[in-house]
Amino acid sequence: MDQKTLAINEEKQSAILYQVIIIGEIELI
């Protein structure tokens, strides 16, 4: 796997993680 693909995959993962954290915080309120 080349660096560009790897970087895109990492961005997707952090975007998903970020959404999960936001949703989790909303549910906590």
Residue frames relative to the residue before (quaternion, step in Angstrom):
aa qw qx qy qz dx dy dz
M 1.0000 0.0000 0.0000 0.0000 0.00 0.00 0.00
D 0.3569 -0.7564 0.5016 0.2209 3.60 -0.79 0.92
Q 0.7162 -0.4795 0.3025 0.4071 3.55 -1.30 0.34
K 0.6433 0.5452 -0.3339 0.4213 3.59 0.95 -0.87
T 0.6569 0.5032 -0.3000 0.4746 3.56 0.93 -0.94
L 0.6401 0.5380 -0.3108 0.4520 3.54 0.98 -0.91
A 0.6637 0.5100 -0.2965 0.4600 3.57 0.93 -0.94
I 0.6433 0.5159 -0.3189 0.4673 3.58 0.99 -0.85
N 0.6509 0.5134 -0.3155 0.4617 3.58 0.94 -0.87
E 0.6511 0.5110 -0.3181 0.4624 3.58 0.96 -0.82
E 0.6375 0.5218 -0.3284 0.4620 3.58 1.02 -0.78
K 0.6346 0.5221 -0.3266 0.4670 3.58 0.97 -0.84
Q 0.6672 0.5093 -0.3062 0.4491 3.58 0.89 -0.94
S 0.6936 0.4598 -0.2999 0.4665 3.61 0.87 -0.86
A 0.6003 0.5460 -0.3632 0.4577 3.60 1.10 -0.59
I 0.6513 0.5002 -0.3043 0.4827 3.59 0.97 -0.88
L 0.6470 0.5244 -0.3113 0.4578 3.57 0.93 -0.94
Y 0.6401 0.5384 -0.3080 0.4533 3.57 0.99 -0.93
Q 0.6593 0.5018 -0.3024 0.4712 3.59 0.95 -0.91
V 0.6350 0.5311 -0.3253 0.4570 3.57 0.98 -0.86
I 0.6510 0.5106 -0.3128 0.4665 3.59 0.96 -0.86
I 0.6577 0.5063 -0.3117 0.4626 3.60 0.91 -0.91
I 0.6570 0.5016 -0.3083 0.4709 3.58 0.89 -0.94
G 0.6435 0.5309 -0.3132 0.4539 3.56 0.98 -0.86
E 0.6727 0.4879 -0.3019 0.4672 3.58 0.95 -0.84
I 0.6196 0.5334 -0.3428 0.4626 3.59 1.04 -0.75
E 0.6781 0.4942 -0.2963 0.4563 3.57 0.94 -0.87
L 0.6208 0.5581 -0.3449 0.4292 3.59 1.14 -0.56
I 0.6167 0.5714 -0.3479 0.4149 3.55 1.11 -0.70
